Amino acid sequence: MSRLIRYFLILFISIPAIQAGEITKDTKQLILGIADNWDSSYVKLTHYERGLRGNWKIEGTWNGRLGRNGLAWGIGLHDIPAGAKLKREGDGRTPAGIFDISHGAYGYASTIRKKSNLPYHQITTRSLWYEDTSSPRYNSFQLLDHEPRSTAEKKAQMRQGDYAHALKLFISHNAPPRAQPGFGSAIFFHIWREGGGKPTAGCTTMAEQNLKAMISRIDPSKNPRYVILPRAEYEKVKDYWKLP
């Protein structure tokens, strides 16, 4: 077996499928995103809360934008179908699947409206997010105790003075500690550009007031999840994944 084939086999085997692809009973909060098809950059987002009897209640709906080239399967809390097209770094696609959204928000403001248990990091010139596939810190946040000095640090500096990135919530696609270099990094909910007139490089975006409202409700104690799928795929997995 050639070295190249062995590399790709190891890489494929190491892609984590943490759960069998379902929303478990301990998830009390869900953001569901439905796109028309795999190539669509438009999404309808719905916020659900699970009631005392286990039923889902709609708390809000918003329009959003996705990657300029649509969607591809991401690495999250779901099995990846055999032969599926996977999200790759720089492909302009939003990762599809089930993702944890409890790990934290980021923004330019010193404080935001949020639940006390949701981590928040104010973005400064010392805030870094590594997207370099050769970096051991790939797809992770780092806070320096000094201004960026090295080429790697300067390259990883989080966006400064960019309205669209003034507030964002991390979507745990391909997340540390098992991030796979090359399968996509820095995937967030953030503010859309041109009032929704522009797609993204892979993130999910929406109007500022809707993003603020959504983030203010995210409660890590409710095990919140983001499920994003094309409509036909949603219909296939809806019952198995126990989706509303």
N, C-alpha and C positions, 0 to 999 in steps of 0.2 A: 504494500500500500504506500502510495507516495506521501511525502510530508504534507503537501497541500491538502490532499483528501483527508488525512488524519486531522489536520487543523480544523477543517470545516465540520467534521464529525464531532470533535470535541466541543466546538463552538455551539453546534446545534443541540447537543446533549445537555450543555450547561445552561441553556436558556431556561429560566425558572418558570414553572407553571404551579404556583403556590397552592391554588385551590382547584377544584374540579369545575369551576365556572358556575357559581351560584351565589346569590345574595343570601347570606345566613341570617338567622333570626336575631342575632345581636346587632345587626345593622338597622338602625332606626331612622337613618337619614340618607337620602339618595338624590343625586342629581342625574337625571336621565337625558342624554343627548341623542336625538334621532336625525340622521341626514337622509336625503332622498336616495342616495346610492354611494358606492365607494369613491366616485370621482367628484362628488359635490363638496363645495367649500362652505355651504350653508347648513345651519343646524338649528333645531328647535330644542330648547332646554327647558326641562320641567323639574322643579324642586318638590320632592315627596317627603313626608314624614310618616312613620309607621305608628298607627293608633294602638290603643290598649288591646284591641282584639286582633292585632296583627295586620289590619287592613292599611292600605296606603292612602294618604290624603294629600291632595295637591295644595302646595303653599305658594306657588308662583310659577310663571312661565315667562321665558325670554327668548328673543332671537339672538343668534350668535354666528360667528364666522369660524371656519376651520382652515386647515392647510390649503394652499393654492392648488394642490393636486389631489385633494380629497383625503381619504383615510387608508391606512394599512394596519394590520394587526400589530399591537404593541405588546410589551412585556409587563404583565401586571398580575392580578389575582384571578386568572382564568387559564384554561388550557388553550394552547395554540393549535388550531386545526391543521391536520397534515397537509403539506403542500401550500400552506397559506403564504400570501405576500406579506412580508414583515416590514415594519417601520425601520428605515435606515437613516443615519445621520445625513442631513442636507437634502432629503428627498421631497421636501415640501408637503409631507403628508402628516395628518394627525393620527396618533396611535389610537386604535380601537380596542375595546375590551372593558375590563373592570379594574378600577384603580382607587387606591386609598387617597383621600384628600384631607387627611388630618395632620400632616406634618408641618404645616406652617404657611404664613403669609409674609409678603415682603412689600416694602413701599418706601416712598420718599418722606412721608409724614413721620413725626416723632411718635405719634400714637394713632390708632384707628379704632373704629367701633367693631368689637369682636367679643366672642366668649373668652372668659379669663383663661381657659385651658388651651386655647389655640395659640401656638407660638407665633410671635411676630418679630421680624427683624427689620429695623430701619436700614435702608440702603444708603451707604456712604461711599466715598472713594476707596475705602478699604474692604468693601464687600466684593467677593469673587464668586463666580460660578464657572466651573471648569467644563468646557465643551471639547477640549482637545482629546482626541481618541487615544493619544499616546501617553496621556497623563494618568498617574495612579489615583488622582483625585477626580477622575472623569465623572461628570454628572453629580457633583457635590458642591455644597455651599461652604465657603471658607471666609472667616473674618480675620484680616491681618491686624497685627499690632503696630504696623508701620504702613506708610504709603507704598503702593506697588512699585517695585524696583526692577525685578527681573522681567525679561520678555514674556515669560509664561504668566507672571502675575498681571502684567499690563493687558495681556490678551484676554485674561479671564475676568477682568474688572466688569462688574455688572453695569448695565446701561445707566448713564447719568443724564438727567435733564430730558428724558424722553417721556412725554405725556402718556403714551400707551403702556409704559412700564412703571408708572407712578404707583400702581397697586397691582399685586398679583398673588395668586394662590398656587402652591406647588401641586402638580398632578404627579403622583408617584409611579410614573412610567419608567421602567428600566432603572430603578432606584438603587442606590447603595444600601447595603454593602455588596449586592450582587449585580451591580451595573455591568452590562456587557458592552465594551467599547465598540462603537460603530452602529449601535442599534437605536440611537436617538437620545438626546439630552435636552435639559432645560425646557421641559414642557410645563406650561402654566395656564391657568385662567388669567387673562389680563384685559385691559381696556382695548376696545377695537379702534381701528384707524379710519379716518374719514367717515365717521358716523356709520360704520359697517360697510363702507364702500370698498374696503380692501381685505383680501384673505390674509392668512398668516403663513409662517414658515412651518407650522405644526402645532401651535398652541390653539386654545379655544378662547375666543374673545367675545366681548359683549359691551353694551353701553356702560359708562362709568357708574351711573346710579344703580343699575342692576347688579353689577359686580359688587359694589359696596353692600347692597342688601343681602346678596348671597353669602359673602364672607362673614357678615355680622351674625348669620344664623348657623354657620358651620360649628358643630359641637363634637370635638373628638371623643367625648364619652358616649356618643351615639354611633360610633364606628362608621363615619360617613364614607360613602362610595360615589365615584363618578363612573357611570356606564355610558359609553359612547359607541354607537353602531349605525350602519346603514339600515334603512327600514326593513328590507328583506331579511337581513341577518337577525335583526331584532325579533321578527316574527318566528324565525327558526328556533331561537334559543329562549324566547320569552318564558315558557313554562318551565323548562329545565333550569334556567337561571333564577327562577322565582321572581320575575320582574313584574311591575305593575302594568 
